[in-house]
Amino acid sequence: MHEKLWVVVAFGCYLIFMMCIGMYFYGKNRTTTEYFLGGRKLGSWVVSMSAQASDMSGWLLMGLPGAAYLSGISASWIAIGLAIGTYLNWLLVAKPLRQYTKIADDAITLPQFFKNRFHDKSGMLSVVSAVFILVFFLFYTASGFVSAAKLFSSIFGINYIVALLIGAVVVISYTFAGGFFAVCWTDFFQGMLMFFCVIAVPAIAIQHIGGWCDFVNNVNTLNPNFFSMFVDGANNQPYTFIGIVSMLAWGLGYFGQPHILIRFMGIESPAAIKKSRRIATVWVLISLTAAVMIGLSGRIYLGDILTQNGLQETIYITMVSKIFPVFIGGIFLSAILAAIMSTADSQLLVTASAITEDFYHNKIRPNASTSELMWVSRICVMAVSIIAVLIATDQNSTVLGLVSYAWAGFGSAFGPLVLCSLLWKRTNKQGAMAGIIVGGLTSIIWAQLSGGIFDLYEIVPGFVFGLLAIIIVSLLTPAPDAEIVNEFEKYHSCED
């Protein structure tokens, strides 16, 4: 009991700090642009760290280490795909999206950008986008709540549902209060904490094992396939081509993740993006490598105990509890909470913005006041959280499974359209609508099938079919009018 008390104190200090940030920014959100986009005033370090912290979520310290604990370094295929996707997203999308959203009537959400980009006076493009955002973010946010529940129940031995409610209340509170500024600044500090902890844990564990050479020898003794990229150490079976492509394909998802793309829209200047890209790329490369090493070193340090009861996703928690004194361990365990909160808060905010701006303001109350929209947004945060908590009550859910489903959905529904909107002048409204619907539905339907070619991760067919739908429908329907083309050329001529 005494040990748990010190962990509670460490958690408490961390959570109070996060809540203070939320309350600090409460009075600074006077408009929806400030609440959802921070008034486009964020610097390079905050944007880069916030984007990557909100990207990785609880799976960085739970899902990926758990996969490596079972399979060895072959789990790195996902990490490689994500690292490539991160870099290409910053390189191809960040600056163009920041410039174009400003030119497209100062769009503050991704659906609003689609609406303004294609001059969709009906508003249906943004409504359909908002529906897909709501559907997939419910599962994504639920993954964060599952992570929180597993964290609290593993450490304190409390009931899963009680732990789930505690984690949800914490995330909801400061997202409700502080908006985008609070989310980005908390994500900045959380990203720093995650980075330090994900490196320190495997490094210390390897030293406890006896150093690098002893660690390598122990892994080879346990299972030489743990050091093979082409064999699954969990069952010692070679990976199929479909299996490797499916893991690498995680990188495709970046082009369509609203909670990451909105960071690009909120940076203070397009000129600051180059520095942000370098910071983000280094953070991702080091963090993903370290996360895999947590799983691999944990398999040697702890043995097979977690494989016997399906608790592989608690590998980081178990290692921290055995390596560090209680209060220091509590700080390291707070890194999981940081990973969870940094993603869940972003998802709640993006979902609220989509419902408020792209559905309520667009279709129900076009003349709603700023104050009314602010309160609708906060009510949406509460409502979405409640539904996500209900999804997360399934104790058999895995963090990686929920993230995988939502990640593929967003990558398929929005990824092709984001790229075509920024890079292809001939894209039109009809093609955009077709791309969202075909990509999103393909991902949903494919995920329900299994066996043979259907074992391919759904993001691959979803992205490909969505892209083809945009191209084919755009070419078969009238070209964009002169005003839309002029805006596209104006955005391409921007040099700032």
N, C-alpha and C positions, 0 to 999 in steps of 0.2 A: 504493500500500500504506500509506503514511504517513497519507493522508487517511482510509482505512478504519479505521485503528487508533484515530483520535480518535472516530470514530462508535461503535466498539466500546466505548471508555471511557465515552462518554455513555450508551449503552444499559446498560452494566454498572452504572453508578451508580444509574440508575433501577431496574433489576431488583433490585439489592441492597436498595434502600429498600423495595420491595414485599415482598420475601422476609422482611425484618425485621419488617414488620407482621404477616405470617402467623405467624411464630415467636412474636412477642409474645403473640398471642391463643391460641396452642396450648394453654397450660395453663389458660386461662380458660373452656374449654368442658367443663363437668362434666356437663351434661345435653344431651339432644337438643334441648330448647327453646332452650338457649343456642347450640348448634351451628347450628341451622337458622333461628332467629328472633332471636338476640341478646338473649333474655330480655325482649323488648319494652322496650328501654332506649335507643333511638336518638333523637337530637334532630332538630330541623327541618332544619338545614343538611345533616347527614349523610344523612338520608332522601331529601331532594329531590335532592341532587347524585348520590347513589348510584342512585336510581331512573332518572334521566335518562342517566347514564353507562352503566348496564347496558342501557338501552333502545336507545341509538344504535349501539353496536357499531362494527366497522370500516367499516360502510357510510357513516357520517357523513363520513369522510375519504377514502373510496375509492369506494363505490358511487354516492352522490349527486353528488359532484363529477365523477365519470366520466360520469354521465348528462347533467349540465349542460354538460360539455365537448363532448359530441356534439350535444345538442339545444338548448342555450340555456336561457333562463329558464323555458321551458315545463316543465322538470323540477321547477319549483316546485310543481306541482299535488300531487305527493307530499308535499312539505314542508308545504303548506297543510293537507292532510288530517291529517298527523301533529300539527301544532300544535293544531288543533281537538280532535283525539282526546285529546291530552295534557291539555288544560284540562278537558274533560268528564270524563275519568277521575278526575282529582283532585277535581273538584266533586261528581260523582255517586257515586263508588265508595269513595274513600279513607276517609273518616270512617265511613260505614256498615259497611265491611268490618272496620275496626279494632274497632268496637264489637261487631259480631255474632260475630266469631271468638272474642272473649273470652267472650261469653255462651254460645256453642255449645261448651261443655266445653273452652274454651281451645284451640281448634284451631290447629295450627302449620303446616299445609300446606293448599293449596287443596283437594285431594281429601278431606282430613280434615274440612274445613269443610263440604263437600257432604254427607259421611256424617253428621256431627253435626247439620247444619241440618235434614235430613229424617229423622233418627232411623232410619237404614238399618242395622238390626241384622245383616243379611247381609254388609255390608261391600262388596258388589259395586259400589256407586256409586264408592267410592274406588279400587277395583281397576281399573275401566274407565277412570277419570280418569288413573290412574297409567300405564296402557298408552299412552294418547294423548300424555301428557307425554313418555314415553320415545321414542316414534316421532318426534314433531316436534322435540324438543330434540336428537336425534341430528343432524338436518340443520342446525339453528340453530347448534349448537356446531361443526359441521363448517365453517360459513361463517366462524367466527372463526379456525379453524385455517388455512383457505385464505388469509385476510387476512394472517396471520402469515407464511405461506410465501411469499406474493408480496412482502411487505415485505423479508424477509431475502434472498430470492433476487435482488430488484431492486437492493438496496444492495450486497451483498457478492458477487454473482455466483455464489453457491453453488447446488448441485443443489436442485431444488424439494423433493424428499423429505427431504433433510437439513434444509432450512429448516423444513419442516413439523414434523419431530420436535423441533427446538429450541423452537419456539413452544409446542408441546403440553406439553413438560416444564416450562416456566416456569409456565404457567397451572395445571397439575395440582398443582405443588409447594405453592403457598401456599393453594390451595383445600383440598387434602388436610389441611393443618396447621391453618389458622385458622378455618374455618367462616364463619358469617354475619358475625360481628364483623369479621373480617379482610377479607371481601369488601366490606362496606359502607365500611370506612375506606379501603381501597385505592381503591374506586370514588370516594370523595369527592375524594381527591387527583388521581385520574385525570380526573375531571370538570372540575376546575379547570384542569388542564394542557390538556385538549382545548379548553376554552372560549377560553383565551388564544391557542392556536396557530391555531385555525380562523378567528379574527378577524385575527390578525397577517399571515398568509400572503397573502390577497388584497389587504389594505391596502398591503402593501409592494410587491406585484407591480404594482398599479395606479400606484403612484408611479414605479416603474421604467419603466412604459409612457409616462409623461409627465403623469400626473394624470387626474382623472376625465373631463374634456372630451376629451382625446386617446383615452382608453379607449373612450368612447362612440362617437366617430367611427370608430375602428378596427373596432369591432364592426359598425357599420352598413355599413362598406365591405366587410367580410368576408361578412356575411349579415344583412340587416335582419330576417329572421325569427328571429334569435337573441334579439330583444327582444319577440317576440310570445308571449303565453300560449296562443294558440289554433293555432299552427303548429309542427310538429316541425322544428326547425332541421336535424336530421340528414338528412331527406329532403325538406324543404320542402312536406310534405303537411299539410293541416289535420287537427287532431285530431277524431276522431269523438266523439259523445256517450258511447258506451261507453268510449272511451279515457280521457276526462276523469273519468267516474264511477269507473273502475277505479283511477285514481291517488288521487282524493280518498278512496276507500274504505279506504285504508290506515289512516285514523283509527279505523275500527271495530275494528281489531285490538287496541287498547289494553285493552278491557274483559276480554280473555281471556288476557293474557300473565302466566303464573305468576311469572316472575322480576321483574316490576314490581309485581304485586299483593302479593307477599310483603313488599315494603318498607312498604306501608300497614299491614300486620299488625304490623310490628316497631317502629312509632313509639312513643315513650314515653307520649304522651297524645293523645287525639283533638283536644284543643284546639290542639295544635301543627300540625295539618294545614293550617290556613288560611295560615300563614306559609310552610310548605313548598310549597303550591300556587303562591304568588306567585313564589318563587324558581325553581321548576321551569319555570313558564310563560315567564319572562323568559329563562332559559337556553336553552330550546328555540327560541323565536322568533329570538333573535340567532344561535344556532349553525346553525340550518337555513338562514337567509338567507346567512350567511357561507360555508357549504358550497357553495351554488349559485354564489356569487361566485368561489370557488376554481376551479370548472370554467370559468366564463365568462372570467375574467381569464387563466387558464392557456391557453385557446385562442388568445388574442392574444399572450401572452408567449412561448409555445412554438411556436405554429403548429400545423400539422396532423400533426406527426410521430407522435403517439400513435394517430391514427386509421388509420394505414397498417399497423399490426401488432397491432391489438386490445388495446393496452395502456392504454386510456383510464382504467382504474381505478387506474393508478399516477400520475395527474396530480399529486396532492399530493406524492408522493415526489420526482418529477422537479423540481417547482418548488422545493421546499426545498433540493434538492441544488445548484441553480443560484443561489439567492438568498443563502444563508447560508454563513458560514465553517464548516468541517467540524464542530467541536465543538458550536457553536450549532445547526447543522443536525441533529446527532445528537439533541439535546434535542427539537427540533421533530419529528423522526421518531419519537421515543419517544411522541408523542401518538397515533400510530397504534397502537402497542403498547398504550397505555393504553385506547384505544377497544376494541381486541380483547379485552384481558384483563378489562375491566370488565363485558363481556357474557358471555364464555365462562365465567368463574368463577361467575357467578350461575346460569347455565344448568346447570352441573355440579352445583351445590349443590341446586338445586330438583329436578333429576332424581334425585339420590341420596336426597333426602328423600322423594320420591314412592315410590321402590322400597322404601326401608327402612321408613317408617312405614305406608304405605298398602298395601303388598303383603307384605313380610316379617313385620312386626310384626302386621299385621292378619290375615293368613291362615296363615302358616307357624309363627311363634314368638310367640304372644300373651304369653307369660311371659318373653320375653327381657329380660336385664338391660340397664341403661343403657349399661354398658361394651360389651356385645356389640353393641348397636344403633349405637354410635359407630363401631366398627370395621367393621361391615357398610356403614355410610354411606361410609366412606373407601374401602372396596373397590369400592363402586358408582361412586365418582368415577373410579377407575382404569379400571374395565371400560367405562363409557360413553365415556371419553376414547379408549380404544383403538378402539372401533367408529367414533367420529366421525373419528378420524385416517384410518381405512381409507376412509371416504366421501370425505374431503378429498384423497385421493391422485389423484383425477381432476383433472388439470391444466386441463381445459377448463371446470371449474366457475367460475361468477362469484359474487362475494360477494352482489350484489343478487339473483341468481336463487335462491340457497339461502335467504337471509333471507325473500324474498317467499313461498316455499313454506311455511316454518315459521310465519311471521307469520299467514298466512291460516288455517293449520290451527288454531292456538291461538285466534284470534279467532272462528272458526266453532264450534269444539267447546265453548269455555268462556265466550265473551263473552255470549251470550244468557242462559246460566244464571246467571252472576254477577249480571247486572242483575235477572233475575226473582227470584232468591233474596233480594235485598236490597229489592226494590220491590213485589213482588206476593205477597200472603199466600196466595193460592190455589194457588201452585206446589206440586206434590207430588213424591214420590220417583219415580213412574212417568214424570211429565213431565220431570224432571231427567235421568233415564237416556236418554229418547228424544231430548232436546235435544243431549246430548253425542254420541251415536252418529250421529244424522242430520246434525248440523252438521259433525262431523269427517269422516265418510265423504263427504258432499257436496263438501267442499273437496278431498279426495284425488282423487275421481273426476273432478270438473270440471277439475282441473289437467291431467288427461291428454288432454282434448279441446281442439280448436282450430277456429277458423273461425266467422264469424258471431257469434251471441250468446255462443258459448263463449269468445270472446276477452275477455269480461267477467272481471275479476279474481275468482278463485274465492271470495274472502272475502265477496262480495256474496250470491251464492246460498247459500253455506254459513251465513252469519249469519241470513239471512231464513228459510231452511228450518229451521234449528235453533230459531229463536224460535217459528215456527209449530208445530213439533213439541211444544215445551214447553207452549204454550197449549192446543192441541187435546187432547193426551193428558191434561193435568191436568184439563181440563173433562170429559173422558169417563170418568175414573176417580174413586174416592172422594176427598173433600176431606181435607186434613190433619187429624189428630186434635187435640183440644183442647190437649194439651201443646205441640205444635209451634206452634199458633196463639198460645198464651200467650207462648212464647219470642219469637216475631216481634213481638208487641205490646210486650214488655219491651224489646227492642232499639230499637224505634221511640221509646220513652219516654225513652231515654238522652239526657241533655243535656250530659254532660261532654266 
